[in-house]
Every structure is written in structure tokens, then in C-alpha cells.
């Protein structure tokens, strides 16, 4: 029997029972929270002396994130003496990435490759993050002979299979996502197909898709089109040719309602142009965890709340969409950790419109009357950060940690 190809041999499985038992205990110590579990057991509500916390029914780590973190920890345990690298960040959470840095897992650049990729060697271990990585990065790492630990989320790989299928069928992928996001870049690299002849276009907003639909129906200025979507389309993209047959996919962490609206507008534009939707394809690629967290927040917002705290990394797409949902209903603050709750008078939070961290005065926290605080988090936020947030809210309201724990 011939030896397996080198590419197959260098993919390594670090999920051995003895390693995972140790790893999962370590991960639990770092990220789990007894307080969060107790509040969940009480229906997600904790009320002490006029201060009430309401947790969304679904928030925090999803299975894909837990798996990625477990594999990253396991990589260091299985290869204690090797250099271990990570393409970019394992997930979009600074606390988790800090823990990996302390384990001497070194982050490599993800927007473009530099000389550090040329210095990789056969004894090195390279972790592919939960978002995946563009094919060119994987090919480079494999060409260096490195061991590869692939933590790519299964939901992301489902999207890859879909866009590869589109390319094989001569269908252009319209990808709803952020063109500079790791996952979208990885998906786009698969959308050109195995032979590189496929095409894709990345759209972010409803204004983007309306512009595309107008061009799809009526044509227009090709140069203006290419200028608008520079960096967000495949090489050689020609809207007059490559919008004839289209399929909609998405970054898995987008706002579900917006993705569905994009699908609807594209389909209707094709029907107006062709008389039917034969040249339109769609596949629901919003990840289940993202949808659950969005649905749980909508349910939470049906309860009376004075303000909403959304906890997570500022570069987390799924967390940002929770902020978008919340701010339409009530004062909403996007915080990376409890440290952002500076005082009763000040909350440092990330303004998703200005794209910067700002300090604001919160009348609700400083109020003498009873208050209700809603808390949720994206799929990349560990429970220990939620616990810290709960404790800090009560602390600012004059209620100590022991009173919270005993309650």
C-alpha cells in the first residue's frame, strides 16, 4: 500500500482521552462560573435589595468555540517542547487569546503572510482558528511541512462546501459578511472553486445589495461597481457577466434578519429580470448558536429592563449584532469586561457606529430606585467574564460579592 500524501500525514489529532481530560479541567478552571450556573438554575434572574440581573437564556461559548479552545490547549499539552503558532486569533475574545499567549502559543499575522511563515519548520505546530483560514495560508503552512491542528468550526465548513458547489456549477457567490473578517476571507478563498475559475462578491449592508440588485437588473457602470466593491470581490469580477447566476451565502455570525432580507431582495431582482428564480440559489448558513443567541436576546428584551450590557470582544461579529439588536430598544453598552463598569456614573463601552471606545454616563445604574439590568454575550465570551460583570454591577450598587454568592 502506498504511503498517504504528505498533506494528510501532517494533520494531527490531539484529542486523545488522557489529554482532553486534563485540558477540559484546565479550561473549566479558566472560564467556567459557578455564579452564572446558579443564576441560570434560578431562571436567569437574580434580585438583591432593589438590583435585579436578568440573563439571556442563551449566551456565551458555543460548541464550536469550546472545541477550538480545547484543541488549542491540547496542542500545547501534546507538543510541550515544540514551537506552537496560531493563525491570527483562536476566537474574538482578548481574555482567551491572552491565556494562549501565556502558554507560548504565538500569533501569526492573518491579513497577509510575512517572513514569519517562511521561517516555519517541520517540528512546528500551527493551529488554524475557529474562523478557518484562506487556502493560500493553509497551502503555505503545509508547504513548510508543519503539523496542523485545525479547529475550524463545522458551521463554517458547511458554508465552504456550499460556495465550492456554487463555483463548480458556474454560480457566483454573493457573501453577506465583512470583507476584512477572517471567516469571510476564508470563505471567499473557497468561493473561487478548486480550479480558481469561480467568482464571489462580498456585501455588508442593505445599501450594498440594493446597488448590486440595480446592476443585476439593469446593468450600469462597471468601473464604478468595481470601485465600490474593491477588495470585496474575486479577481476579474465583471458584474455584466458574473451576476447572471448567483447564490447567496453568508458569514455565519451575521444578523439573521438582515441576511434573510438580502436573500429576498436578490431573489426578487432576479425574478423581475428573468421572470423566474431559476438563476438564484440560497442556502441558510447562519450558525445555530448565533441564531439562538439572537433569538434569546429578543426574548429577553420582552422583559422590563433599564439597560443592557453586552459582554465580549469588540472585534466579535456575532457580539456586535447583539448590540445592534439591543440598542434599538433601550440603552445598550458593549463592554469587553467588568473593568468597563468604572463607576455608577461611568461606563466605558465600544460605540459600534463611531468604532471606538467611549466613556458615557449611565443614569440607570446611578438611580436610587430599583433597577433591572439585562446581560448577554456573544459566542466567544467565557462565563467567567459574565460572572465578573454580575459581581461588578452589584458591587457598584453597594452589594458585596459574598451577598451575591450566598443569594
C-alpha positions, 0 to 999 in steps of 0.5 A, spaced: 500 500 500 502 506 498 504 511 503 498 517 504 500 524 501 504 528 505 498 533 506 494 528 510 500 525 514 501 532 517 494 533 520 494 531 527 489 529 532 490 531 539 484 529 542 486 523 545 482 521 552 488 522 557 489 529 554 482 532 553 481 530 560 486 534 563 485 540 558 477 540 559 479 541 567 484 546 565 479 550 561 473 549 566 478 552 571 479 558 566 472 560 564 467 556 567 462 560 573 459 557 578 455 564 579 452 564 572 450 556 573 446 558 579 443 564 576 441 560 570 438 554 575 434 560 578 431 562 571 436 567 569 434 572 574 437 574 580 434 580 585 438 583 591 435 589 595 432 593 589 438 590 583 435 585 579 440 581 573 436 578 568 440 573 563 439 571 556 437 564 556 442 563 551 449 566 551 456 565 551 461 559 548 458 555 543 460 548 541 464 550 536 468 555 540 469 550 546 472 545 541 477 550 538 479 552 545 480 545 547 484 543 541 488 549 542 490 547 549 491 540 547 496 542 542 500 545 547 499 539 552 501 534 546 507 538 543 510 541 550 517 542 547 515 544 540 514 551 537 506 552 537 503 558 532 496 560 531 493 563 525 491 570 527 486 569 533 483 562 536 476 566 537 474 574 538 475 574 545 482 578 548 481 574 555 482 567 551 487 569 546 491 572 552 491 565 556 494 562 549 499 567 549 501 565 556 502 558 554 507 560 548 502 559 543 504 565 538 500 569 533 501 569 526 499 575 522 492 573 518 491 579 513 497 577 509 503 572 510 510 575 512 517 572 513 514 569 519 511 563 515 517 562 511 521 561 517 516 555 519 519 548 520 517 541 520 517 540 528 512 546 528 505 546 530 500 551 527 493 551 529 488 554 524 482 558 528 475 557 529 474 562 523 478 557 518 483 560 514 484 562 506 487 556 502 493 560 500 495 560 508 493 553 509 497 551 502 503 555 505 503 552 512 503 545 509 508 547 504 513 548 510 511 541 512 508 543 519 503 539 523 496 542 523 491 542 528 485 545 525 479 547 529 475 550 524 468 550 526 463 545 522 458 551 521 463 554 517 465 548 513 458 547 511 458 554 508 465 552 504 462 546 501 456 550 499 460 556 495 465 550 492 458 547 489 456 554 487 463 555 483 463 548 480 456 549 477 458 556 474 454 560 480 457 566 483 457 567 490 454 573 493 457 573 501 453 577 506 459 578 511 465 583 512 470 583 507 476 584 512 473 578 517 477 572 517 471 567 516 469 571 510 476 571 507 476 564 508 470 563 505 471 567 499 478 563 498 473 557 497 468 561 493 473 561 487 472 553 486 478 548 486 480 550 479 480 558 481 475 559 475 469 561 480 467 568 482 464 571 489 462 578 491 462 580 498 456 585 501 455 588 508 449 592 508 442 593 505 445 599 501 450 594 498 445 589 495 440 594 493 446 597 488 448 590 486 440 588 485 440 595 480 446 592 476 443 585 476 437 588 473 439 593 469 446 593 468 450 600 469 457 602 470 462 597 471 468 601 473 464 604 478 461 597 481 468 595 481 470 601 485 465 600 490 466 593 491 474 593 491 477 588 495 470 585 496 470 581 490 474 575 486 479 577 481 476 579 474 469 580 477 465 583 471 458 584 474 455 584 466 457 577 466 458 574 473 451 576 476 447 572 471 447 566 476 448 567 483 447 564 490 447 567 496 451 565 502 453 568 508 458 569 514 455 565 519 455 570 525 451 575 521 444 578 523 439 573 521 434 578 519 438 582 515 441 576 511 434 573 510 432 580 507 438 580 502 436 573 500 429 576 498 431 582 495 436 578 490 431 573 489 426 578 487 431 582 482 432 576 479 425 574 478 423 581 475 429 580 470 428 573 468 421 572 470 423 566 474 428 564 480 431 559 476 438 563 476 438 564 484 440 559 489 440 560 497 442 556 502 441 558 510 448 558 513 447 562 519 450 558 525 445 555 530 448 558 536 448 565 533 441 564 531 439 562 538 443 567 541 439 572 537 433 569 538 434 569 546 436 576 546 429 578 543 426 574 548 429 577 553 428 584 551 420 582 552 422 583 559 422 590 563 429 592 563 433 599 564 439 597 560 443 592 557 450 590 557 453 586 552 459 582 554 465 580 549 470 582 544 469 588 540 472 585 534 466 579 535 461 579 529 456 575 532 457 580 539 456 586 535 449 584 532 447 583 539 448 590 540 445 592 534 439 588 536 439 591 543 440 598 542 434 599 538 430 598 544 433 601 550 440 603 552 445 598 550 453 598 552 458 593 549 463 592 554 469 587 553 469 586 561 467 588 568 473 593 568 468 597 563 463 598 569 468 604 572 463 607 576 455 608 577 456 614 573 461 611 568 461 606 563 466 605 558 463 601 552 465 600 544 460 605 540 459 600 534 457 606 529 463 611 531 468 604 532 471 606 538 471 606 545 467 611 549 466 613 556 458 615 557 454 616 563 449 611 565 443 614 569 440 607 570 445 604 574 446 611 578 438 611 580 436 610 587 430 606 585 430 599 583 433 597 577 433 591 572 439 590 568 439 585 562 446 581 560 448 577 554 454 575 550 456 573 544 459 566 542 466 567 544 465 570 551 467 565 557 462 565 563 467 567 567 467 574 564 459 574 565 460 572 572 465 578 573 460 583 570 454 580 575 459 581 581 461 588 578 454 591 577 452 589 584 458 591 587 457 598 584 450 598 587 453 597 594 452 589 594 458 585 596 460 579 592 459 574 598 451 577 598 451 575 591 454 568 592 450 566 598 443 569 594 
